[in-house]
Amino acid sequence: MSDHGFTKTTSDGRAVIPLSDEERYHFDIKGWLAIKNVLEPDEIGEMVEFARKLKFDKESVPEKHRTTMAGPLEKLCDHPRVVGFMQEFLGHEDLECEEGYGFRMEYSFMGWRLRENKADMWAPHGGRGTNPPFDDVHGYQGRPGNAYGGLLQAVWELTDVIKGQGTHFVPGTHKGSFDLPKSISEDRNHPLWETYECPAGSIVFFSESVTHSGSKWEHPDHDRCAIFNSYNSIMCKYHMWDPHPDHLAEMSQKRASLFRPVHAEYNRENIEKGDELYEPRRGF
Ligand SMILES: O=C(O)CCC(=O)C(=O)O
């Protein structure tokens, strides 16, 4: 058996779900992709309950688990759909093996929008022409036959979304060269904006370098509960964040590999790294 290459199973032992050619093409040209009905209805309830506790009753959650990648939300970090997507747009076959993934998880936060507030979160940002100096970390790079995603978001919509109230995108701007004109940023009904409607348990992938914006949440029945999980290359890091060390210690080796140090050399889970970390390995 080969000692490296894309794993076909997640840390939960579930089969990785690769992107279809059509999904991959859609994401590459647009910079965003919604996949509906990914979670089973009976999984969603406990996730929303945990998120509700984090939002309104944080003290009831052990300190090490006060993040949106703990408790019942933890399995979202390396859900089969997420692993399939990240292998395509961030993965490195040489840095992946059965024991650990070839990409990293960067961050996790919650978008809890109160129904009664009707808060308007319209604030377009991102877009290649509008994001220096972070382009090196966010930047999407299309190449013939493959693409490197840069900083990528996997948004789990845990409550139904009505069209117009979820995240909005100006498709293609992850490859754009120029600043977004005000006539587009200020007009959310401009035909270049795209968005989605979806049932609870759907996932929306997007490149942080595509122009995107929150919107106004005015659902008649419920708040928005969305979990934003960010990913990046094993060689690159934007956020100053790591999971609590006691939480990390509880994870399986494979899931914990999402949070390993950022470097390219020797960075595969099944490589023997040795103890002499402070001595250069070559050059003598
Ligand atoms: O609130 C949203 O829907 C968008 C969130 C956002 O702008 C971001 O992740 O950068």
The ligand as an SDF file (V2000), in Angstrom:
LIG
                    3D

 10  9  0  0  0  0  0  0  0  0999 V2000
  -22.6530   36.8390    6.8090 O   0  0  0  0  0  0  0  0  0  0  0  0
  -22.4920   36.3640    5.6770 C   0  0  0  0  0  0  0  0  0  0  0  0
  -23.3850   35.7890    5.0870 O   0  0  0  0  0  0  0  0  0  0  0  0
  -21.1490   36.5670    5.0050 C   0  0  0  0  0  0  0  0  0  0  0  0
  -19.9690   36.3800    5.9130 C   0  0  0  0  0  0  0  0  0  0  0  0
  -18.7140   36.9980    5.3830 C   0  0  0  0  0  0  0  0  0  0  0  0
  -18.7710   38.0370    4.8430 O   0  0  0  0  0  0  0  0  0  0  0  0
  -17.4030   36.3700    5.4750 C   0  0  0  0  0  0  0  0  0  0  0  0
  -17.2800   35.2020    5.8320 O   0  0  0  0  0  0  0  0  0  0  0  0
  -16.3820   37.0290    5.1590 O   0  0  0  0  0  0  0  0  0  0  0  0
  1  2  2  0
  2  3  1  0
  2  4  1  0
  4  5  1  0
  5  6  1  0
  6  7  2  0
  6  8  1  0
  8  9  2  0
  8 10  1  0
M  END
$$$$
